[in-house]
Each structure stands twice: as structure tokens, then as C-alpha cells.
């Protein structure tokens, strides 16, 4: 599950294995091994991966399917605007 989630998120963000490796301070081979389910990252690296990719560790591990957006640098008004957009998108899916 982790390997699939990692690959999906990396590709969705249009980040190569080399770019992700550089962001994490590891080799491309490490990223490749994780995605091919040859090895698992350490807990510390899992936390770093989740921070770099802006997803929770639970999401990466398949425990929780909730996704989160980093809105740290946005104003309350901008965050509320995004919430309205998300609400509208969710309603249109029902």
C-alpha cells in the first residue's frame, strides 16, 4: 500500500524519483526501492516524506484516506474561499 501511495502522490505532483530523493536527502535508489516495495522507509523518513509531499503518514500507510491542504500562508478569507470551493465540488459528486 505505501509503495502505491508514494508513487501516486509523486506522479500527481509531477516530481521525479530523483527530485524526491533530493528533497529527502536520499538516493534515487531508495525512492525506487520504496516504490517497488523492496524496502520500507524508517519512521523518521516516513515523517519526512509526509511533510515533503504534504500528506499525513496515515494517508501514506493507507490507514486514513483523508487528504489535507497546506494553507499555512493563506489568510482566513482565502481559506474560507477554498472551503467553499471544496464544499461545492463535494456536493457535485453526490
Secondary structure by P-SEA (a helix, b strand, c coil): caaaaaaaaaaaacccaaaaaaaacccaaaaaaaaaccccccaaaaaaaaaaaccccccccccccbbbbccccccaaaaaaaaaaaaaaaaaac
